[in-house]
Amino acid sequence: MNQYADRLSATPQPLLERPASRPVQFPLGVHGQGAGHGLPARLTREADLPGIVVDAHPPRRVRRHIARAGFSLAVLAGLWVALTGGTAQGWMIGGPAILAATALIFLYPAPPRWRLSPVGALRFGPWFALRLLLGALDVARRALGRRPRLAPGCRVFRTRLPEGAPRLLFANVITLLPGTLTAGLHDELLLIHMLDTDADLEAQLRPLEARVAALFRLRTVPPHLALENTP
């Protein structure tokens, strides 16, 4: 009888009766922690959810994505204010486009291999602002002239930019430019809606493509090779 009582006293306590705040013990080699050292310093346990381990700090990549999206939002908004004066009518058009472009930059961030060029960014900003101004004047001239020269429709443009952030930025900047809008994107083919389908689409978009390539430190395919591959 005494032996049976000793065995009962030596029986481990049920799991539910163990303290919920007991630290998790990692085996040797996991997260650089040996047995008995508990949780790593960057991990904390939820007080009311025993056994649930959460990361106390957001991943560094997410923080970079948020910072990149915020920077893009500030740059695009600043350019729009410089061109329109920040009027309410201007924000009704530019606000949704800027927010959509920022959302795409956040949802489809640049892969680690993409590196933005500071020099390319400084050159891209003024050039883009000038293109906005010239494009707006051209659209106004075509629409308000005695004989409006408008022939709206869609055309297909083949870009030489690689898939990812460069191609997405290129497609969204086309939408921000007056007179053009990216209606679709499939691989390297962009469906561009134009106010005047008789205009030279290559002359309009190839310089923009080169600026985006310089922004991402890319080398585009020479024009004569690209034309050979165009059906």
ZAZADO-134973 format. One record per residue: residue in one letter; residue number from 1; x, y, z of N, C-alpha, C in turn. Coordinates in Angstrom, 2 decimals. Layout:
R   residuo   num    n.east   n.north      n.up   ca.east   ca.north     ca.up    c.east   c.north      c.up
R         A   NUM         X         Y         Z         X          Y         Z         X         Y         Z
...
***
This chain:
R   residuo   num    n.east   n.north      n.up   ca.east   ca.north     ca.up    c.east   c.north      c.up
R         M     1      0.83     -1.20      0.00      0.00       0.00      0.00      0.86      1.25      0.00
R         N     2      1.96      1.19      0.80      2.85       2.35      0.84      3.52      2.57     -0.50
R         Q     3      3.89      1.45     -1.20      4.52       1.60     -2.51      3.54      2.22     -3.51
R         Y     4      2.26      1.82     -3.44      1.26       2.39     -4.35      1.07      3.88     -4.09
R         A     5      1.07      4.27     -2.81      0.94       5.69     -2.47      2.13      6.48     -2.95
R         D     6      3.32      5.90     -2.86      4.51       6.59     -3.35      4.44      6.80     -4.85
R         R     7      3.94      5.80     -5.60      3.81       5.95     -7.05      2.82      7.05     -7.41
R         L     8      1.71      7.14     -6.67      0.74       8.19     -6.95      1.32      9.57     -6.69
R         S     9      2.12      9.69     -5.63      2.72      10.98     -5.33      3.77     11.37     -6.35
R         A    10      4.37     10.38     -7.02      5.40      10.68     -8.02      4.82     10.93     -9.40
R         T    11      3.50     10.73     -9.57      2.87      10.94    -10.88      2.90     12.42    -11.23
R         P    12      3.31     12.80    -12.48      3.35      14.23    -12.85      1.97     14.84    -12.80
R         Q    13      1.92     16.14    -12.54      0.66      16.84    -12.51      0.06     16.92    -13.91
R         P    14     -1.26     16.97    -14.02     -1.89      17.13    -15.34     -1.43     18.41    -16.02
R         L    15     -1.49     18.40    -17.35     -1.02      19.54    -18.13     -1.79     20.81    -17.81
R         L    16     -3.10     20.71    -17.56     -3.91      21.89    -17.31     -3.57     22.54    -15.98
R         E    17     -2.94     21.82    -15.08     -2.61      22.39    -13.79     -1.24     23.04    -13.77
R         R    18     -0.49     22.93    -14.86      0.81      23.56    -14.93      0.66     25.07    -15.14
R         P    19      1.55     25.85    -14.64      1.46      27.31    -14.82      1.47     27.68    -16.29
R         A    20      0.52     28.54    -16.68      0.42      28.93    -18.10      1.57     29.79    -18.54
R         S    21      2.24     30.45    -17.61      3.31      31.37    -17.97      4.68     30.70    -18.04
R         R    22      4.70     29.37    -17.96      5.98      28.66    -18.02      6.64     28.91    -19.36
R         P    23      7.88     29.32    -19.39      8.54      29.64    -20.67      8.77     28.40    -21.51
R         V    24      8.71     28.59    -22.82      8.98      27.51    -23.76     10.47     27.24    -23.79
R         Q    25     10.85     25.96    -23.74     12.26      25.58    -23.78     12.60     25.14    -25.20
R         F    26     13.56     25.80    -25.83     13.98      25.47    -27.17     15.10     24.45    -27.11
R         P    27     15.09     23.46    -27.98     16.23      22.53    -28.01     17.47     23.23    -28.50
R         L    28     18.61     22.60    -28.26     19.88      23.18    -28.63     19.96     23.38    -30.14
R         G    29     20.32     24.57    -30.58     20.49      24.86    -31.99     19.32     25.58    -32.61
R         V    30     18.18     25.72    -31.92     17.02      26.42    -32.46     17.10     27.87    -32.03
R         H    31     17.15     28.79    -33.01     17.25      30.22    -32.75     18.48     30.57    -31.93
R         G    32     19.47     29.70    -31.90     20.67      30.00    -31.15     20.50     29.87    -29.66
R         Q    33     19.42     29.21    -29.20     19.15      29.09    -27.78     19.40     27.65    -27.36
R         G    34     20.04     27.46    -26.24     20.21      26.13    -25.69     19.05     25.80    -24.78
R         A    35     18.95     24.53    -24.38     17.87      24.12    -23.50     17.97     24.87    -22.19
R         G    36     16.82     25.35    -21.73     16.79      26.06    -20.47     16.90     27.56    -20.59
R         H    37     17.10     28.09    -21.79     17.25      29.53    -21.97     15.93     30.22    -22.29
R         G    38     14.85     29.45    -22.57     13.54      30.07    -22.80     13.43     30.69    -24.17
R         L    39     12.59     31.70    -24.30     12.30      32.35    -25.57     13.42     33.28    -25.98
R         P    40     13.63     33.45    -27.30     14.58      34.47    -27.75     14.13     35.85    -27.32
R         A    41     15.06     36.80    -27.31     14.76      38.13    -26.81     13.72     38.85    -27.65
R         R    42     13.67     38.60    -28.99     12.77      39.34    -29.86     11.37     38.73    -29.92
R         L    43     11.12     37.64    -29.17      9.81      37.01    -29.16      9.18     37.17    -27.79
R         T    44      7.86     37.40    -27.76      7.14      37.52    -26.50      5.92     36.62    -26.55
R         R    45      5.44     36.24    -25.37      4.27      35.37    -25.26      3.04     36.20    -24.90
R         E    46      1.91     35.88    -25.55      0.64      36.52    -25.19      0.25     36.07    -23.79
R         A    47     -0.07     37.02    -22.90     -0.36      36.68    -21.51     -1.61     35.82    -21.38
R         D    48     -2.59     36.07    -22.25     -3.86      35.36    -22.12     -3.98     34.19    -23.07
R         L    49     -2.96     33.89    -23.86     -2.99      32.77    -24.79     -1.75     31.92    -24.56
R         P    50     -1.75     31.01    -23.59     -0.56      30.20    -23.32     -0.19     29.37    -24.54
R         G    51      1.08     29.32    -24.81      1.57      28.53    -25.91      1.62     29.26    -27.23
R         I    52      1.06     30.48    -27.34      1.09      31.25    -28.57      2.28     32.19    -28.53
R         V    53      3.16     32.09    -29.49      4.34      32.94    -29.56      4.19     33.88    -30.74
R         V    54      4.36     35.17    -30.51      4.20      36.17    -31.55      5.48     36.96    -31.70
R         D    55      5.69     37.50    -32.90      6.85      38.34    -33.16      6.57     39.74    -32.64
R         A    56      7.45     40.23    -31.80      7.24      41.54    -31.19      7.58     42.68    -32.13
R         H    57      8.29     42.40    -33.24      8.69      43.44    -34.18      8.26     43.02    -35.58
R         P    58      7.70     43.93    -36.39      7.34      43.57    -37.76      8.59     43.25    -38.56
R         P    59      8.48     42.36    -39.54      9.65      42.03    -40.35     10.25     43.27    -41.00
R         R    60     11.55     43.23    -41.18     12.24      44.38    -41.76     11.75     44.65    -43.17
R         R    61     11.41     43.61    -43.91     10.94      43.80    -45.29      9.62     44.56    -45.32
R         V    62      8.72     44.26    -44.37      7.44      44.98    -44.32      7.67     46.45    -44.02
R         R    63      8.59     46.74    -43.10      8.88      48.14    -42.79      9.44     48.86    -44.01
R         R    64     10.28     48.19    -44.79     10.81      48.82    -46.00      9.69     49.08    -47.00
R         H    65      8.75     48.13    -47.13      7.63      48.32    -48.06      6.78     49.51    -47.66
R         I    66      6.51     49.63    -46.35      5.71      50.76    -45.87      6.44     52.08    -46.13
R         A    67      7.75     52.09    -45.87      8.51      53.32    -46.09      8.54     53.68    -47.57
R         R    68      8.68     52.67    -48.44      8.72      52.95    -49.89      7.38     53.48    -50.37
R         A    69      6.29     52.88    -49.88      4.97      53.35    -50.28      4.71     54.77    -49.78
R         G    70      5.12     55.06    -48.55      4.96      56.42    -48.03      5.76     57.44    -48.80
R         F    71      6.99     57.07    -49.18      7.81      57.99    -49.97      7.19     58.23    -51.34
R         S    72      6.69     57.17    -51.97      6.05      57.32    -53.28      4.81     58.20    -53.19
R         L    73      4.02     58.01    -52.12      2.83      58.84    -51.94      3.20     60.31    -51.79
R         A    74      4.25     60.59    -51.01      4.67      61.98    -50.80      5.18     62.61    -52.10
R         V    75      5.95     61.85    -52.88      6.51      62.39    -54.13      5.39     62.67    -55.13
R         L    76      4.49     61.70    -55.34      3.41      61.89    -56.30      2.48     63.03    -55.87
R         A    77      2.17     63.10    -54.58      1.31      64.18    -54.10      1.98     65.53    -54.26
R         G    78      3.30     65.60    -54.00      4.01      66.86    -54.18      4.03     67.32    -55.62
R         L    79      4.24     66.38    -56.55      4.22      66.74    -57.96      2.83     67.23    -58.39
R         W    80      1.81     66.55    -57.87      0.45      66.95    -58.25      0.11     68.34    -57.71
R         V    81      0.53     68.64    -56.49      0.29      69.96    -55.91      1.03     71.03    -56.70
R         A    82      2.27     70.72    -57.13      3.05      71.69    -57.89      2.40     72.01    -59.24
R         L    83      1.70     71.02    -59.81      1.11      71.23    -61.13     -0.29     71.83    -61.06
R         T    84     -1.05     71.46    -60.04     -2.45      71.91    -59.97     -2.70     72.97    -58.91
R         G    85     -1.71     73.24    -58.06     -1.92      74.20    -57.00     -2.69     73.66    -55.81
R         G    86     -2.97     72.36    -55.81     -3.68      71.75    -54.69     -5.15     72.08    -54.62
R         T    87     -5.76     72.39    -55.77     -7.19      72.72    -55.78     -8.04     71.47    -55.54
R         A    88     -9.25     71.70    -55.07    -10.16      70.58    -54.79    -10.50     69.83    -56.06
R         Q    89    -10.70     70.56    -57.17    -11.02      69.91    -58.44     -9.86     69.02    -58.90
R         G    90     -8.64     69.50    -58.68     -7.48      68.70    -59.07     -7.36     67.42    -58.27
R         W    91     -7.65     67.50    -56.97     -7.55      66.31    -56.12     -8.63     65.29    -56.45
R         M    92     -9.76     65.73    -56.98    -10.81      64.78    -57.36    -10.33     63.85    -58.45
R         I    93     -9.40     64.32    -59.29     -8.86      63.49    -60.36     -7.56     62.82    -59.92
R         G    94     -6.66     63.62    -59.37     -5.35      63.09    -59.02     -5.32     62.24    -57.77
R         G    95     -6.22     62.52    -56.81     -6.22      61.77    -55.56     -6.40     60.27    -55.74
R         P    96     -7.47     59.83    -56.43     -7.64      58.38    -56.62     -6.50     57.74    -57.39
R         A    97     -5.97     58.44    -58.41     -4.86      57.88    -59.18     -3.61     57.72    -58.32
R         I    98     -3.32     58.72    -57.49     -2.14      58.65    -56.63     -2.29     57.55    -55.60
R         L    99     -3.47     57.42    -55.01     -3.71      56.37    -54.02     -3.61     54.99    -54.66
R         A   100     -4.13     54.85    -55.89     -4.05      53.56    -56.58     -2.60     53.19    -56.88
R         A   101     -1.82     54.17    -57.34     -0.41      53.91    -57.63      0.34     53.54    -56.36
R         T   102      0.06     54.22    -55.26      0.73      53.91    -53.99      0.34     52.53    -53.50
R         A   103     -0.93     52.16    -53.65     -1.36      50.83    -53.23     -0.67     49.74    -54.03
R         L   104     -0.51     49.96    -55.33      0.18      48.97    -56.15      1.64     48.85    -55.76
R         I   105      2.27     49.98    -55.44      3.67      49.94    -55.02      3.81     49.16    -53.72
R         F   106      2.82     49.30    -52.81      2.88      48.58    -51.54      2.56     47.11    -51.71
R         L   107      1.53     46.79    -52.52      1.13      45.40    -52.70      2.10     44.62    -53.56
R         Y   108      2.74     45.30    -54.52      3.72      44.65    -55.39      5.05     45.37    -55.24
R         P   109      5.70     45.21    -54.08      6.94      45.95    -53.84      8.07     45.45    -54.71
R         A   110      9.10     46.29    -54.84     10.26      45.92    -55.63     10.97     44.75    -54.99
R         P   111     11.32     43.71    -55.75     12.09      42.61    -55.19     13.44     43.11    -54.69
R         P   112     14.12     42.29    -53.88     15.41      42.75    -53.33     16.43     43.11    -54.40
R         R   113     16.29     42.53    -55.60     17.31      42.81    -56.61     17.17     44.20    -57.23
R         W   114     15.98     44.83    -57.08     15.80      46.16    -57.63     16.42     47.18    -56.70
R         R   115     17.25     48.04    -57.28     17.90      49.10    -56.52     17.61     50.42    -57.21
R         L   116     16.97     51.34    -56.50     16.65      52.63    -57.09     17.90     53.49    -57.18
R         S   117     17.99     54.25    -58.26     19.12      55.14    -58.47     18.75     56.54    -58.00
R         P   118     19.49     57.13    -57.06     19.19      58.50    -56.63     19.28     59.50    -57.78
R         V   119     20.29     59.32    -58.64     20.42      60.21    -59.80     19.24     60.03    -60.74
R         G   120     18.85     58.77    -60.98     17.69      58.52    -61.83     16.41     59.10    -61.27
R         A   121     16.27     59.07    -59.93     15.08      59.65    -59.30     15.06     61.17    -59.45
R         L   122     16.22     61.82    -59.29     16.28      63.27    -59.44     15.98     63.70    -60.88
R         R   123     16.38     62.89    -61.83     16.09      63.22    -63.23     14.65     62.90    -63.59
R         F   124     14.10     61.85    -62.98     12.75      61.43    -63.33     11.70     62.44    -62.86
R         G   125     11.88     63.01    -61.67     10.89      63.93    -61.12     10.61     65.14    -62.00
R         P   126     11.62     65.95    -62.33     11.37      67.12    -63.19     10.88     66.74    -64.59
R         W   127     11.44     65.64    -65.14     11.01      65.22    -66.47      9.53     64.84    -66.45
R         F   128      9.11     64.12    -65.43      7.71      63.70    -65.33      6.79     64.91    -65.16
R         A   129      7.21     65.88    -64.36      6.40      67.09    -64.18      6.25     67.86    -65.50
R         L   130      7.33     67.94    -66.26      7.27      68.63    -67.56      6.35     67.89    -68.52
R         R   131      6.43     66.55    -68.52      5.56      65.77    -69.40      4.09     65.95    -69.02
R         L   132      3.80     66.05    -67.74      2.42      66.31    -67.31      1.92     67.63    -67.86
R         L   133      2.75     68.66    -67.78      2.35      69.98    -68.24      2.16     70.00    -69.75
R         L   134      3.13     69.47    -70.49      3.04      69.47    -71.95      1.87     68.60    -72.43
R         G   135      1.66     67.47    -71.76      0.54      66.61    -72.13     -0.80     67.28    -71.90
R         A   136     -0.94     67.99    -70.79     -2.19      68.70    -70.52     -2.45     69.79    -71.54
R         L   137     -1.40     70.52    -71.93     -1.57      71.56    -72.94     -1.95     70.96    -74.29
R         D   138     -1.35     69.82    -74.63     -1.67      69.18    -75.91     -3.11     68.68    -75.94
R         V   139     -3.57     68.09    -74.84     -4.96      67.61    -74.78     -5.93     68.79    -74.88
R         A   140     -5.62     69.88    -74.19     -6.49      71.06    -74.26     -6.52     71.63    -75.67
R         R   141     -5.37     71.66    -76.34     -5.32      72.19    -77.71     -6.15     71.33    -78.65
R         R   142     -6.07     70.00    -78.49     -6.82      69.11    -79.36     -8.32     69.20    -79.11
R         A   143     -8.70     69.36    -77.84    -10.13      69.34    -77.50    -10.81     70.68    -77.73
R         L   144    -10.08     71.78    -77.57    -10.70      73.11    -77.63    -10.47     73.81    -78.96
R         G   145     -9.78     73.19    -79.88     -9.55      73.81    -81.18    -10.82     73.89    -82.00
R         R   146    -10.74     74.66    -83.07    -11.91      74.80    -83.95    -12.31     73.45    -84.54
R         R   147    -11.32     72.67    -84.90    -11.59      71.34    -85.45    -10.89     70.34    -84.54
R         P   148    -11.57     69.87    -83.52    -10.94      68.95    -82.56    -10.33     67.74    -83.25
R         R   149     -9.09     67.45    -82.89     -8.38      66.31    -83.47     -8.34     65.19    -82.44
R         L   150     -9.46     64.52    -82.31     -9.57      63.42    -81.35    -10.02     62.17    -82.08
R         A   151     -9.33     61.09    -81.83     -9.69      59.78    -82.37     -9.46     58.74    -81.28
R         P   152    -10.32     58.70    -80.27    -10.09      57.81    -79.13    -10.14     56.34    -79.52
R         G   153     -9.36     55.57    -78.81     -9.29      54.14    -79.07     -8.15     53.51    -78.28
R         C   154     -7.92     52.24    -78.54     -6.89      51.49    -77.81     -5.83     50.96    -78.77
R         R   155     -4.59     50.94    -78.29     -3.48      50.36    -79.04     -2.64     49.53    -78.08
R         V   156     -1.88     48.61    -78.65     -1.04      47.71    -77.85      0.40     48.18    -77.91
R         F   157      1.05     48.20    -76.76      2.45      48.62    -76.66      3.23     47.51    -75.98
R         R   158      4.37     47.14    -76.56      5.23      46.11    -76.00      6.39     46.78    -75.25
R         T   159      6.47     46.55    -73.95      7.52      47.15    -73.16      8.73     46.23    -73.06
R         R   160      9.89     46.84    -72.88     11.13      46.08    -72.71     11.51     45.98    -71.24
R         L   161     10.73     46.57    -70.36     11.03      46.53    -68.93     10.72     45.15    -68.36
R         P   162     11.49     44.68    -67.39     11.25      43.36    -66.80     10.01     43.36    -65.93
R         E   163      9.52     42.17    -65.65      8.33      42.01    -64.81      8.63     42.46    -63.38
R         G   164      7.63     43.00    -62.74      7.80      43.45    -61.37      7.58     44.94    -61.23
R         A   165      8.31     45.54    -60.29      8.12      46.96    -59.98      8.37     47.88    -61.17
R         P   166      9.42     47.67    -62.00      9.61      48.58    -63.14      8.42     48.60    -64.09
R         R   167      7.90     47.43    -64.40      6.78      47.36    -65.34      5.51     47.96    -64.73
R         L   168      5.28     47.70    -63.45      4.09      48.25    -62.79      4.16     49.77    -62.68
R         L   169      5.33     50.29    -62.34      5.48      51.74    -62.26      5.27     52.37    -63.63
R         F   170      5.82     51.76    -64.66      5.66      52.26    -66.03      4.18     52.32    -66.40
R         A   171      3.43     51.25    -66.10      2.01      51.21    -66.45      1.22     52.28    -65.71
R         N   172      1.55     52.53    -64.45      0.81      53.51    -63.67      1.17     54.94    -64.05
R         V   173      2.42     55.18    -64.41      2.80      56.53    -64.84      2.12     56.87    -66.16
R         I   174      1.95     55.88    -67.04      1.21      56.11    -68.29     -0.20     56.61    -67.98
R         T   175     -0.83     56.03    -66.97     -2.18      56.45    -66.60     -2.20     57.88    -66.07
R         L   176     -1.15     58.29    -65.37     -1.10      59.64    -64.83     -0.86     60.69    -65.90
R         L   177     -0.27     60.30    -67.03     -0.01      61.26    -68.10     -1.30     61.61    -68.83
R         P   178     -1.51     62.87    -69.18     -2.74      63.26    -69.89     -2.83     62.61    -71.26
R         G   179     -4.02     62.15    -71.60     -4.27      61.60    -72.93     -4.04     60.12    -73.05
R         T   180     -3.47     59.47    -72.05     -3.20      58.03    -72.11     -3.66     57.37    -70.82
R         L   181     -4.00     56.08    -70.93     -4.44      55.32    -69.77     -4.13     53.85    -70.03
R         T   182     -3.54     53.19    -69.06     -3.26      51.76    -69.18     -4.53     50.99    -68.86
R         A   183     -5.14     50.41    -69.89     -6.39      49.68    -69.71     -6.18     48.21    -69.41
R         G   184     -4.98     47.70    -69.67     -4.71      46.28    -69.42     -3.23     46.00    -69.48
R         L   185     -2.81     44.95    -68.78     -1.40      44.55    -68.74     -1.34     43.04    -68.75
R         H   186     -0.69     42.47    -69.77     -0.51      41.02    -69.89      0.92     40.75    -70.32
R         D   187      1.71     40.23    -69.37      3.14      40.01    -69.62      3.78     41.34    -70.04
R         E   188      4.43     41.34    -71.22      5.10      42.58    -71.66      4.20     43.46    -72.52
R         L   189      2.95     43.06    -72.72      2.02      43.81    -73.57      1.11     44.69    -72.72
R         L   190      1.03     45.96    -73.08      0.15      46.91    -72.40     -0.92     47.38    -73.37
R         L   191     -2.17     47.37    -72.92     -3.27      47.91    -73.70     -3.46     49.37    -73.28
R         I   192     -3.16     50.28    -74.20     -3.17      51.72    -73.90     -4.38     52.37    -74.55
R         H   193     -5.20     53.02    -73.75     -6.30      53.83    -74.29     -5.77     55.23    -74.55
R         M   194     -6.04     55.74    -75.76     -5.52      57.04    -76.18     -6.67     57.92    -76.65
R         L   195     -6.48     59.23    -76.47     -7.45      60.17    -77.02     -7.28     60.33    -78.52
R         D   196     -6.08     60.06    -79.01     -5.80      60.17    -80.44     -4.96     58.97    -80.85
R         T   197     -5.59     57.98    -81.45     -4.87      56.77    -81.86     -3.94     57.02    -83.04
R         D   198     -4.05     58.18    -83.69     -3.14      58.49    -84.79     -1.80     59.03    -84.29
R         A   199     -1.71     59.35    -83.00     -0.46      59.87    -82.45      0.60     58.78    -82.41
R         D   200      1.87     59.19    -82.38      3.00      58.26    -82.37      3.17     57.73    -80.95
R         L   201      2.66     56.53    -80.71      2.72      55.95    -79.37      4.15     55.61    -78.97
R         E   202      4.94     55.14    -79.93      6.34      54.82    -79.63      7.10     56.05    -79.17
R         A   203      6.91     57.16    -79.86      7.62      58.39    -79.50      7.18     58.91    -78.13
R         Q   204      5.96     58.59    -77.72      5.47      59.06    -76.43      5.97     58.21    -75.27
R         L   205      6.02     56.88    -75.47      6.27      55.99    -74.34      7.71     55.50    -74.23
R         R   206      8.46     55.46    -75.33      9.84      54.98    -75.23     10.70     55.87    -74.33
R         P   207     10.60     57.20    -74.42     11.38      58.02    -73.47     10.99     57.77    -72.01
R         L   208      9.70     57.58    -71.76      9.27      57.26    -70.40      9.84     55.92    -69.96
R         E   209      9.82     54.95    -70.85     10.39      53.64    -70.54     11.87     53.74    -70.18
R         A   210     12.61     54.56    -70.93     14.03      54.74    -70.64     14.24     55.41    -69.28
R         R   211     13.38     56.35    -68.91     13.50      57.02    -67.61     13.23     56.04    -66.47
R         V   212     12.23     55.19    -66.63     11.93      54.19    -65.61     13.09     53.19    -65.50
R         A   213     13.66     52.81    -66.63     14.81      51.90    -66.60     15.98     52.52    -65.86
R         A   214     16.24     53.81    -66.10     17.32      54.50    -65.39     17.02     54.61    -63.90
R         L   215     15.75     54.75    -63.55     15.37      54.84    -62.14     15.70     53.55    -61.40
R         F   216     15.57     52.40    -62.08     15.86      51.10    -61.48     17.24     50.56    -61.88
R         R   217     18.06     51.41    -62.49     19.41      51.02    -62.90     19.39     49.82    -63.85
R         L   218     18.52     49.89    -64.84     18.37      48.82    -65.81     18.89     49.27    -67.16
R         R   219     19.25     48.29    -67.96     19.63      48.54    -69.35     18.56     47.93    -70.24
R         T   220     17.88     48.77    -70.99     16.83      48.28    -71.87     17.43     47.71    -73.14
R         V   221     16.63     46.91    -73.86     17.07      46.33    -75.12     17.17     47.43    -76.17
R         P   222     18.21     47.43    -77.01     18.29      48.43    -78.08     17.04     48.42    -78.94
R         P   223     16.59     49.60    -79.40     15.33      49.69    -80.14     15.28     48.79    -81.37
R         H   224     16.41     48.65    -82.09     16.35      47.86    -83.33     16.13     46.38    -83.03
R         L   225     16.64     45.89    -81.87     16.39      44.50    -81.49     14.96     44.31    -81.03
R         A   226     14.42     45.30    -80.34     13.04      45.20    -79.87     12.07     45.19    -81.04
R         L   227     12.35     45.98    -82.07     11.46      46.03    -83.22     11.48     44.73    -84.00
R         E   228     12.64     44.03    -83.97     12.70      42.75    -84.67     11.81     41.71    -84.02
R         N   229     11.60     41.80    -82.70     10.78      40.84    -81.98      9.32     41.25    -81.92
R         T   230      8.99     42.40    -82.46      7.60      42.87    -82.42      6.81     42.27    -83.58
R         P   231      5.70     41.57    -83.31      4.92      40.97    -84.41      4.25     42.01    -85.28
***
